[in-house]
Amino acid sequence: MHADEVDIDASLVERLVAAQFPQWAGLPVRKVRSAGTDNAMYRLGEDMAVRLPRIPDAAGQVGREQRWLPHLAPRLPLDVPVPLGHGAPGEGYGFAWSVYRWLDGENLHDQPLAERRLHDAAAGLGRFLAALHRVDTTGAPRSSRGGRVDTADDEVRAAIRDLGADGTHDAGAATAAWEAAVRAPQWQGAPVWLHGDLLPGNLLGHQGRLTAVIDFGLVGVGDPACDVMPAWTLLTAGTRDAFREAAGVDDATWARGRGWALRFGLTAEHYYRGINPVLAAVGHRAAAEAIADHHRR
């Protein structure tokens, strides 16, 4: 548990909803299982979800989503959360919070798509990114993941050292892949909209298809490379090209994106081992795929 994590349970959610949204008072509240570290999610009735920050660092995400999701949603080809209510601190809970329309589906970590469906999902996610990157950015905030991939160089190299020492990854191969990403030409274009956290747990599938993208807490603008991470966190060697073609990603952005997958993968596996097995597993897969892909190319 994070040192600053606040206690949230269904009773608190019921009290908050009853006090601030009496039209929804009395609807059943059910916890939604998630490996996410920043927010708690509860289903409200059949058609809504309540999302509440669990740590202070996540509190600022509420305002971003409330402000920008209505701007982005109509312009995107996959479903995204639509804010229905903006809750205020109360009932002993100290942060703003949100009510969203419920989106049917299971996240793609818990319920991976069948291999035969992955090519279509890759192309669909690429089209989503292409559309997101075309949306007008006037007034948009900067994403915390919109800058250079090497701002975490010390953490990545520490993870390579430790994960190499215990045999989890080949330290030499990981270092070579990381240094190649760091050397890639930097983004020279105007900042574009980013989701910022396109992990399998933030992608929903329904009836065998990719249908929705959730958790826009890191939304903002910057270098599009970090949004290329699904190529290694989710996709396979045989489906990456469909994603890349649909997203319209150039060589340098692809190389930096591989670096983001490696950065996330190594640091997540290093930090979350023994704490959050789901994120550690996603991290291991991302790092292994990025290292193998670099050396294959």
LINBEL-V261239 format. One record per pair of residues at least 4 apart in sequence whose ideal C-beta (glycine too) atoms are under 8 Angstrom apart, sorted by sequence separation. I is the first residue (numbers start at 0). J is the second residue. D is the distance in whole Angstrom. If there is no record, write none. Layout:
# LINBEL-V261239
i=I j=J d=D
i=I j=J d=D
This chain:
# LINBEL-V261239
i=0 j=4 d=5
i=7 j=11 d=6
i=8 j=12 d=7
i=9 j=13 d=6
i=10 j=14 d=7
i=11 j=15 d=6
i=12 j=16 d=6
i=13 j=17 d=6
i=14 j=18 d=6
i=15 j=19 d=6
i=16 j=20 d=5
i=17 j=21 d=6
i=20 j=24 d=7
i=43 j=47 d=4
i=53 j=57 d=7
i=54 j=58 d=8
i=59 j=63 d=7
i=60 j=64 d=6
i=61 j=65 d=6
i=62 j=66 d=6
i=63 j=67 d=6
i=64 j=68 d=5
i=66 j=70 d=8
i=67 j=71 d=6
i=68 j=72 d=6
i=69 j=73 d=8
i=70 j=74 d=8
i=71 j=75 d=6
i=75 j=79 d=6
i=88 j=92 d=6
i=92 j=96 d=8
i=105 j=109 d=6
i=106 j=110 d=7
i=107 j=111 d=6
i=112 j=116 d=4
i=113 j=117 d=7
i=116 j=120 d=6
i=117 j=121 d=6
i=118 j=122 d=7
i=119 j=123 d=6
i=120 j=124 d=6
i=121 j=125 d=6
i=122 j=126 d=6
i=123 j=127 d=7
i=124 j=128 d=7
i=125 j=129 d=6
i=126 j=130 d=6
i=127 j=131 d=6
i=128 j=132 d=6
i=129 j=133 d=7
i=130 j=134 d=7
i=141 j=145 d=6
i=146 j=150 d=6
i=151 j=155 d=6
i=152 j=156 d=6
i=153 j=157 d=6
i=154 j=158 d=6
i=155 j=159 d=6
i=156 j=160 d=6
i=157 j=161 d=6
i=158 j=162 d=6
i=159 j=163 d=6
i=160 j=164 d=6
i=161 j=165 d=7
i=163 j=167 d=7
i=168 j=172 d=7
i=169 j=173 d=6
i=170 j=174 d=6
i=171 j=175 d=6
i=172 j=176 d=6
i=173 j=177 d=6
i=174 j=178 d=6
i=175 j=179 d=6
i=176 j=180 d=7
i=177 j=181 d=6
i=178 j=182 d=6
i=179 j=183 d=7
i=197 j=201 d=6
i=198 j=202 d=8
i=204 j=208 d=6
i=221 j=225 d=8
i=223 j=227 d=7
i=228 j=232 d=5
i=229 j=233 d=4
i=230 j=234 d=5
i=234 j=238 d=5
i=235 j=239 d=7
i=238 j=242 d=7
i=239 j=243 d=6
i=240 j=244 d=6
i=241 j=245 d=6
i=242 j=246 d=6
i=248 j=252 d=5
i=249 j=253 d=7
i=250 j=254 d=6
i=251 j=255 d=6
i=252 j=256 d=6
i=253 j=257 d=7
i=254 j=258 d=7
i=255 j=259 d=7
i=256 j=260 d=7
i=257 j=261 d=6
i=258 j=262 d=6
i=259 j=263 d=6
i=260 j=264 d=6
i=261 j=265 d=6
i=262 j=266 d=6
i=263 j=267 d=6
i=264 j=268 d=6
i=265 j=269 d=6
i=266 j=270 d=6
i=267 j=271 d=5
i=268 j=272 d=6
i=270 j=274 d=7
i=271 j=275 d=4
i=275 j=279 d=6
i=276 j=280 d=6
i=277 j=281 d=7
i=278 j=282 d=6
i=279 j=283 d=6
i=280 j=284 d=6
i=281 j=285 d=6
i=282 j=286 d=6
i=283 j=287 d=6
i=284 j=288 d=6
i=285 j=289 d=6
i=286 j=290 d=6
i=287 j=291 d=6
i=288 j=292 d=6
i=289 j=293 d=6
i=290 j=294 d=7
i=291 j=295 d=6
i=292 j=296 d=6
i=6 j=11 d=8
i=7 j=12 d=7
i=33 j=38 d=8
i=35 j=40 d=8
i=42 j=47 d=7
i=43 j=48 d=6
i=52 j=57 d=4
i=88 j=93 d=5
i=105 j=110 d=4
i=107 j=112 d=6
i=112 j=117 d=5
i=162 j=167 d=4
i=163 j=168 d=6
i=168 j=173 d=5
i=196 j=201 d=6
i=197 j=202 d=7
i=204 j=209 d=6
i=205 j=210 d=4
i=229 j=234 d=6
i=234 j=239 d=5
i=243 j=248 d=5
i=248 j=253 d=5
i=271 j=276 d=8
i=274 j=279 d=8
i=33 j=39 d=8
i=42 j=48 d=6
i=43 j=49 d=5
i=52 j=58 d=5
i=88 j=94 d=6
i=162 j=168 d=5
i=163 j=169 d=7
i=164 j=170 d=8
i=203 j=209 d=8
i=204 j=210 d=6
i=205 j=211 d=8
i=273 j=279 d=8
i=16 j=23 d=5
i=17 j=24 d=4
i=33 j=40 d=6
i=41 j=48 d=7
i=42 j=49 d=8
i=72 j=79 d=5
i=88 j=95 d=7
i=163 j=170 d=3
i=194 j=201 d=8
i=202 j=209 d=6
i=203 j=210 d=6
i=271 j=278 d=4
i=272 j=279 d=5
i=16 j=24 d=6
i=17 j=25 d=8
i=40 j=48 d=6
i=41 j=49 d=5
i=52 j=60 d=7
i=71 j=79 d=7
i=87 j=95 d=6
i=112 j=120 d=5
i=162 j=170 d=8
i=163 j=171 d=8
i=203 j=211 d=4
i=231 j=239 d=8
i=234 j=242 d=6
i=248 j=256 d=7
i=271 j=279 d=4
i=30 j=39 d=8
i=31 j=40 d=4
i=40 j=49 d=7
i=52 j=61 d=7
i=72 j=81 d=6
i=86 j=95 d=6
i=159 j=168 d=7
i=202 j=211 d=7
i=203 j=212 d=7
i=230 j=239 d=5
i=16 j=26 d=7
i=30 j=40 d=8
i=31 j=41 d=6
i=40 j=50 d=5
i=41 j=51 d=8
i=85 j=95 d=7
i=86 j=96 d=4
i=160 j=170 d=7
i=163 j=173 d=7
i=202 j=212 d=6
i=203 j=213 d=6
i=243 j=253 d=6
i=30 j=41 d=6
i=31 j=42 d=6
i=39 j=50 d=7
i=40 j=51 d=8
i=50 j=61 d=8
i=68 j=79 d=6
i=86 j=97 d=7
i=159 j=170 d=5
i=162 j=173 d=8
i=201 j=212 d=7
i=202 j=213 d=8
i=267 j=278 d=5
i=268 j=279 d=5
i=271 j=282 d=7
i=16 j=28 d=7
i=29 j=41 d=6
i=30 j=42 d=8
i=38 j=50 d=5
i=39 j=51 d=5
i=68 j=80 d=6
i=69 j=81 d=7
i=85 j=97 d=6
i=86 j=98 d=7
i=201 j=213 d=5
i=230 j=242 d=6
i=267 j=279 d=7
i=28 j=41 d=5
i=29 j=42 d=5
i=38 j=51 d=6
i=68 j=81 d=7
i=69 j=82 d=7
i=84 j=97 d=7
i=85 j=98 d=8
i=201 j=214 d=4
i=229 j=242 d=7
i=230 j=243 d=7
i=269 j=282 d=8
i=28 j=42 d=7
i=38 j=52 d=6
i=39 j=53 d=5
i=68 j=82 d=6
i=84 j=98 d=4
i=159 j=173 d=5
i=200 j=214 d=8
i=267 j=281 d=7
i=268 j=282 d=4
i=13 j=28 d=5
i=27 j=42 d=8
i=28 j=43 d=6
i=37 j=52 d=7
i=38 j=53 d=6
i=82 j=97 d=6
i=83 j=98 d=5
i=159 j=174 d=6
i=197 j=212 d=7
i=267 j=282 d=3
i=268 j=283 d=5
i=12 j=28 d=5
i=27 j=43 d=8
i=37 j=53 d=6
i=64 j=80 d=7
i=82 j=98 d=7
i=83 j=99 d=6
i=227 j=243 d=8
i=266 j=282 d=7
i=26 j=43 d=5
i=27 j=44 d=6
i=31 j=48 d=7
i=36 j=53 d=8
i=37 j=54 d=6
i=65 j=82 d=5
i=82 j=99 d=6
i=83 j=100 d=6
i=264 j=281 d=8
i=265 j=282 d=7
i=26 j=44 d=4
i=36 j=54 d=8
i=64 j=82 d=7
i=81 j=99 d=6
i=156 j=174 d=8
i=159 j=177 d=7
i=194 j=212 d=6
i=196 j=214 d=6
i=264 j=282 d=5
i=267 j=285 d=8
i=268 j=286 d=6
i=9 j=28 d=5
i=37 j=56 d=7
i=38 j=57 d=6
i=80 j=99 d=4
i=81 j=100 d=5
i=227 j=246 d=7
i=263 j=282 d=7
i=264 j=283 d=7
i=9 j=29 d=7
i=23 j=43 d=6
i=37 j=57 d=4
i=65 j=85 d=5
i=80 j=100 d=7
i=195 j=215 d=8
i=196 j=216 d=7
i=264 j=284 d=7
i=9 j=30 d=6
i=23 j=44 d=7
i=26 j=47 d=8
i=28 j=49 d=7
i=156 j=177 d=8
i=194 j=215 d=6
i=195 j=216 d=8
i=196 j=217 d=5
i=227 j=248 d=6
i=264 j=285 d=3
i=265 j=286 d=5
i=8 j=30 d=8
i=38 j=60 d=7
i=80 j=102 d=7
i=155 j=177 d=6
i=195 j=217 d=3
i=263 j=285 d=6
i=264 j=286 d=3
i=37 j=60 d=7
i=194 j=217 d=7
i=195 j=218 d=6
i=230 j=253 d=8
i=264 j=287 d=8
i=23 j=47 d=7
i=61 j=85 d=8
i=78 j=102 d=5
i=193 j=217 d=7
i=194 j=218 d=6
i=195 j=219 d=7
i=261 j=285 d=7
i=264 j=288 d=8
i=193 j=218 d=7
i=223 j=248 d=8
i=227 j=252 d=6
i=260 j=285 d=5
i=261 j=286 d=6
i=264 j=289 d=6
i=192 j=218 d=7
i=193 j=219 d=6
i=227 j=253 d=6
i=230 j=256 d=6
i=231 j=257 d=7
i=260 j=286 d=8
i=16 j=43 d=7
i=192 j=219 d=8
i=193 j=220 d=6
i=202 j=229 d=7
i=230 j=257 d=7
i=192 j=220 d=6
i=193 j=221 d=6
i=224 j=252 d=5
i=227 j=255 d=8
i=228 j=256 d=6
i=232 j=260 d=6
i=260 j=288 d=7
i=261 j=289 d=4
i=12 j=41 d=5
i=152 j=181 d=7
i=191 j=220 d=6
i=193 j=222 d=8
i=197 j=226 d=6
i=223 j=252 d=6
i=227 j=256 d=3
i=231 j=260 d=4
i=260 j=289 d=4
i=261 j=290 d=7
i=50 j=80 d=8
i=190 j=220 d=4
i=191 j=221 d=8
i=193 j=223 d=6
i=195 j=225 d=6
i=198 j=228 d=7
i=199 j=229 d=8
i=222 j=252 d=8
i=226 j=256 d=8
i=227 j=257 d=8
i=230 j=260 d=7
i=231 j=261 d=8
i=12 j=43 d=8
i=149 j=180 d=8
i=190 j=221 d=5
i=195 j=226 d=7
i=197 j=228 d=6
i=198 j=229 d=8
i=202 j=233 d=7
i=224 j=255 d=4
i=225 j=256 d=7
i=228 j=259 d=5
i=232 j=263 d=7
i=258 j=289 d=8
i=7 j=39 d=5
i=9 j=41 d=6
i=48 j=80 d=7
i=65 j=97 d=6
i=148 j=180 d=6
i=149 j=181 d=5
i=190 j=222 d=7
i=191 j=223 d=5
i=193 j=225 d=6
i=194 j=226 d=6
i=197 j=229 d=5
i=224 j=256 d=5
i=227 j=259 d=7
i=228 j=260 d=5
i=232 j=264 d=7
i=257 j=289 d=5
i=16 j=49 d=7
i=61 j=94 d=7
i=62 j=95 d=7
i=64 j=97 d=6
i=148 j=181 d=7
i=193 j=226 d=5
i=199 j=232 d=6
i=222 j=255 d=7
i=227 j=260 d=8
i=231 j=264 d=7
i=15 j=49 d=8
i=61 j=95 d=4
i=198 j=232 d=6
i=199 j=233 d=5
i=224 j=258 d=7
i=225 j=259 d=5
i=1 j=36 d=7
i=51 j=86 d=8
i=61 j=96 d=6
i=186 j=221 d=8
i=197 j=232 d=8
i=198 j=233 d=8
i=224 j=259 d=6
i=228 j=263 d=6
i=257 j=292 d=6
i=47 j=83 d=6
i=58 j=94 d=4
i=61 j=97 d=6
i=186 j=222 d=4
i=257 j=293 d=6
i=12 j=49 d=5
i=49 j=86 d=8
i=57 j=94 d=8
i=58 j=95 d=7
i=185 j=222 d=7
i=186 j=223 d=7
i=147 j=185 d=7
i=186 j=224 d=7
i=12 j=51 d=7
i=55 j=94 d=8
i=51 j=92 d=7
i=52 j=94 d=5
i=51 j=94 d=7
i=52 j=95 d=8
i=7 j=51 d=6
i=52 j=96 d=7
i=51 j=96 d=4
i=145 j=190 d=6
i=7 j=53 d=6
i=50 j=96 d=7
i=51 j=97 d=8
i=77 j=123 d=7
i=49 j=96 d=7
i=50 j=97 d=5
i=76 j=123 d=7
i=77 j=124 d=8
i=5 j=53 d=6
i=49 j=97 d=7
i=50 j=98 d=8
i=145 j=193 d=6
i=4 j=53 d=5
i=5 j=54 d=7
i=49 j=98 d=6
i=50 j=99 d=6
i=141 j=190 d=7
i=144 j=193 d=7
i=232 j=281 d=6
i=4 j=54 d=5
i=48 j=98 d=7
i=49 j=99 d=8
i=76 j=126 d=5
i=77 j=127 d=5
i=145 j=195 d=7
i=3 j=54 d=5
i=47 j=98 d=6
i=48 j=99 d=5
i=76 j=127 d=6
i=139 j=190 d=8
i=142 j=193 d=5
i=144 j=195 d=5
i=1 j=53 d=7
i=3 j=55 d=5
i=47 j=99 d=7
i=48 j=100 d=8
i=75 j=127 d=6
i=143 j=195 d=7
i=144 j=196 d=8
i=232 j=284 d=7
i=1 j=54 d=5
i=3 j=56 d=8
i=47 j=100 d=6
i=48 j=101 d=5
i=136 j=189 d=7
i=139 j=192 d=7
i=142 j=195 d=5
i=231 j=284 d=8
i=232 j=285 d=4
i=239 j=292 d=8
i=46 j=100 d=7
i=47 j=101 d=5
i=48 j=102 d=8
i=76 j=130 d=6
i=136 j=190 d=6
i=231 j=285 d=5
i=43 j=98 d=7
i=46 j=101 d=5
i=75 j=130 d=5
i=136 j=191 d=7
i=45 j=101 d=7
i=74 j=130 d=6
i=75 j=131 d=6
i=136 j=192 d=6
i=232 j=288 d=8
i=236 j=292 d=7
i=74 j=131 d=8
i=228 j=285 d=7
i=231 j=288 d=4
i=43 j=101 d=8
i=133 j=191 d=8
i=134 j=192 d=5
i=231 j=289 d=5
i=42 j=101 d=6
i=74 j=133 d=8
i=75 j=134 d=8
i=132 j=191 d=4
i=236 j=295 d=7
i=71 j=131 d=7
i=74 j=134 d=5
i=131 j=191 d=8
i=132 j=192 d=6
i=131 j=192 d=5
i=231 j=292 d=7
i=131 j=193 d=8
i=71 j=134 d=6
i=131 j=194 d=7
i=20 j=84 d=5
i=70 j=134 d=7
i=19 j=84 d=8
i=186 j=251 d=8
i=198 j=263 d=8
i=20 j=86 d=8
i=185 j=251 d=8
i=186 j=252 d=7
i=19 j=86 d=5
i=184 j=251 d=4
i=19 j=87 d=7
i=183 j=251 d=5
i=186 j=255 d=7
i=19 j=89 d=7
i=185 j=255 d=8
i=15 j=86 d=6
i=18 j=89 d=6
i=183 j=254 d=4
i=18 j=90 d=6
i=67 j=139 d=7
i=183 j=255 d=5
i=124 j=197 d=8
i=144 j=217 d=6
i=15 j=89 d=6
i=34 j=108 d=7
i=143 j=217 d=6
i=145 j=219 d=6
i=180 j=254 d=6
i=15 j=90 d=5
i=23 j=98 d=8
i=142 j=217 d=6
i=145 j=220 d=6
i=146 j=221 d=6
i=147 j=222 d=8
i=179 j=254 d=7
i=180 j=255 d=6
i=183 j=258 d=7
i=14 j=90 d=4
i=142 j=218 d=7
i=143 j=219 d=7
i=145 j=221 d=2
i=146 j=222 d=7
i=148 j=224 d=7
i=15 j=92 d=6
i=63 j=140 d=7
i=142 j=219 d=3
i=144 j=221 d=7
i=145 j=222 d=6
i=148 j=225 d=8
i=180 j=257 d=6
i=181 j=258 d=7
i=200 j=277 d=7
i=20 j=98 d=7
i=124 j=202 d=7
i=140 j=218 d=8
i=141 j=219 d=5
i=142 j=220 d=6
i=180 j=258 d=3
i=11 j=90 d=6
i=140 j=219 d=5
i=141 j=220 d=6
i=142 j=221 d=5
i=179 j=258 d=8
i=180 j=259 d=8
i=11 j=91 d=7
i=139 j=219 d=6
i=140 j=220 d=7
i=141 j=221 d=6
i=145 j=225 d=7
i=11 j=92 d=6
i=15 j=96 d=7
i=139 j=220 d=5
i=144 j=225 d=4
i=176 j=257 d=7
i=177 j=258 d=7
i=180 j=261 d=6
i=200 j=281 d=7
i=16 j=98 d=8
i=176 j=258 d=8
i=199 j=281 d=6
i=142 j=225 d=8
i=198 j=281 d=6
i=120 j=204 d=7
i=136 j=220 d=5
i=177 j=261 d=6
i=7 j=92 d=7
i=123 j=208 d=8
i=124 j=209 d=6
i=127 j=212 d=6
i=176 j=261 d=6
i=177 j=262 d=8
i=123 j=209 d=5
i=5 j=92 d=7
i=5 j=93 d=7
i=111 j=199 d=7
i=120 j=208 d=7
i=173 j=261 d=7
i=177 j=265 d=8
i=5 j=94 d=8
i=119 j=208 d=7
i=120 j=209 d=4
i=108 j=198 d=7
i=119 j=209 d=8
i=108 j=199 d=4
i=109 j=200 d=8
i=116 j=207 d=5
i=132 j=223 d=6
i=107 j=199 d=4
i=108 j=200 d=5
i=112 j=204 d=5
i=116 j=208 d=7
i=173 j=265 d=7
i=106 j=199 d=7
i=107 j=200 d=7
i=106 j=200 d=5
i=110 j=204 d=6
i=113 j=207 d=7
i=106 j=201 d=7
i=107 j=202 d=5
i=112 j=207 d=7
i=128 j=223 d=7
i=131 j=226 d=8
i=106 j=202 d=7
i=107 j=203 d=7
i=112 j=208 d=8
i=106 j=203 d=6
i=107 j=204 d=5
i=112 j=209 d=7
i=168 j=265 d=8
i=105 j=203 d=7
i=106 j=204 d=8
i=128 j=226 d=6
i=104 j=203 d=3
i=105 j=204 d=6
i=128 j=227 d=8
i=103 j=203 d=8
i=104 j=204 d=6
i=105 j=205 d=8
i=102 j=203 d=6
i=104 j=205 d=4
i=167 j=268 d=7
i=103 j=205 d=5
i=107 j=209 d=7
i=162 j=265 d=7
i=124 j=229 d=6
i=104 j=210 d=5
i=155 j=261 d=7
i=159 j=265 d=6
i=162 j=268 d=7
i=103 j=210 d=8
i=104 j=211 d=6
i=106 j=213 d=8
i=148 j=255 d=6
i=155 j=262 d=5
i=158 j=265 d=4
i=162 j=269 d=6
i=102 j=210 d=8
i=158 j=266 d=5
i=161 j=269 d=6
i=102 j=211 d=5
i=124 j=233 d=8
i=149 j=258 d=8
i=148 j=258 d=4
i=155 j=265 d=6
i=158 j=268 d=7
i=102 j=213 d=7
i=148 j=259 d=5
i=151 j=262 d=6
i=155 j=266 d=6
i=158 j=269 d=4
i=154 j=266 d=5
i=157 j=269 d=7
i=120 j=233 d=8
i=121 j=234 d=5
i=173 j=286 d=7
i=176 j=289 d=6
i=180 j=293 d=8
i=148 j=262 d=6
i=176 j=290 d=5
i=179 j=293 d=6
i=144 j=259 d=8
i=151 j=266 d=6
i=154 j=269 d=8
i=125 j=241 d=7
i=129 j=245 d=6
i=167 j=283 d=7
i=117 j=234 d=7
i=121 j=238 d=4
i=125 j=242 d=4
i=128 j=245 d=8
i=129 j=246 d=5
i=173 j=290 d=5
i=176 j=293 d=4
i=117 j=235 d=7
i=120 j=238 d=8
i=121 j=239 d=7
i=124 j=242 d=6
i=125 j=243 d=7
i=128 j=246 d=4
i=129 j=247 d=5
i=168 j=286 d=6
i=172 j=290 d=5
i=175 j=293 d=7
i=176 j=294 d=7
i=118 j=237 d=8
i=122 j=241 d=5
i=125 j=244 d=7
i=126 j=245 d=5
i=168 j=287 d=7
i=175 j=294 d=7
i=118 j=238 d=5
i=121 j=241 d=4
i=122 j=242 d=7
i=125 j=245 d=3
i=126 j=246 d=8
i=71 j=192 d=7
i=114 j=235 d=8
i=117 j=238 d=5
i=121 j=242 d=4
i=124 j=245 d=8
i=125 j=246 d=4
i=169 j=290 d=7
i=172 j=293 d=8
i=122 j=244 d=8
i=123 j=245 d=8
i=124 j=246 d=8
i=125 j=247 d=8
i=168 j=290 d=7
i=172 j=294 d=6
i=118 j=241 d=5
i=122 j=245 d=5
i=121 j=245 d=7
i=162 j=286 d=8
i=78 j=203 d=8
i=107 j=233 d=6
i=77 j=209 d=7
i=78 j=210 d=6
i=79 j=211 d=7
i=77 j=210 d=6
i=78 j=211 d=4
i=79 j=212 d=5
i=80 j=213 d=6
i=77 j=211 d=6
i=78 j=212 d=8
i=79 j=213 d=7
i=77 j=212 d=5
i=80 j=215 d=7
i=79 j=215 d=7
i=75 j=212 d=8
i=71 j=215 d=8
i=68 j=215 d=6
i=71 j=218 d=8
i=67 j=215 d=7
i=68 j=218 d=8
i=64 j=215 d=5
i=67 j=218 d=6
i=63 j=215 d=7
i=64 j=216 d=7
i=63 j=216 d=7
i=64 j=218 d=7
i=60 j=215 d=8
i=63 j=218 d=6
i=60 j=216 d=3
i=63 j=219 d=7
i=60 j=217 d=7
i=57 j=216 d=6
i=35 j=200 d=7
i=34 j=200 d=6
i=33 j=200 d=7
i=108 j=277 d=6
i=108 j=281 d=6
i=38 j=214 d=8
i=38 j=216 d=7
i=35 j=214 d=7
i=37 j=216 d=6
i=36 j=275 d=7
i=34 j=275 d=6
i=36 j=278 d=7
i=34 j=277 d=4
i=34 j=278 d=6
